[in-house]
Amino acid sequence: MPKMKTKSGAAKRFKVRSSGSIKRSQAFKRHILTKKSPKCKRQLRGMVEVHPSDLPLVKKMMPYA
């Protein structure tokens, strides 16, 4: 049986922590930023944990992570 391939798009978007949890960057930070408040843009910085309901899908896309 050949090795399973990691989805390259998922590999670029998600990082696996040493604890096994998966982190992702926040959405809504790319464009149309003029109408968003500074507080909103500040809170969109950084990485957040993937929601538990999405974890099985993300782990399926990254079989060796």
N, C-alpha and C positions, 0 to 999 in steps of 0.2 A: 504494500500500500504506500503510495507517495505521501510526502509530507503535506500538511494543510498549509495553504497560503494565508498570510495576514492581509486583510484589506488595507491597501496602502493609504486610502483616505482616512481610515480609522487610526492608523499608526501616526499620522500627522496631527490628529485632533485630540487624542487621548494619551495620558501618561499614567502608568501604573506606579503607585507608591509602594514602599517596602512593606507596608502593612497589608497590601493586597487591594486596597481601595483604589478607585480610578478617578483622576481629576480631569477637568475640562475647562476651557476658557469660556467666558461669558458671551452671550449673544447681544445684539443690539448696540454694538460699539463701533461699527464700521463707517457708517455714513448717516446723513440727516442728523448731525449732532447739534446743529444750531438751536433747534427747538427743545432740546433736552437740557434740563437744569444741571448746573455743576455738581449738585449732590447726586443726581442720578448717574452721571458719567463717572463720578468718583467711586460710587458703589459697584459699578460694573467692572472695575479693575480686578486683576488677579484671577486666580483659578478657584473653582468650586468643585465639590464632589458630585459625581454622576448620581442621579436619583436612583434609589433601589429598584424601581420598576423598570428602568432602562438597563440595569447592569447585565442581565442575561444576554441581551442583544449585543452589547458592547463586547462582552467576553467571548461571544461566538465569533465576532469579527476579528478578534485578536487571540487566536487559540494558544499562543505560546507566551503571552504577556503575563 
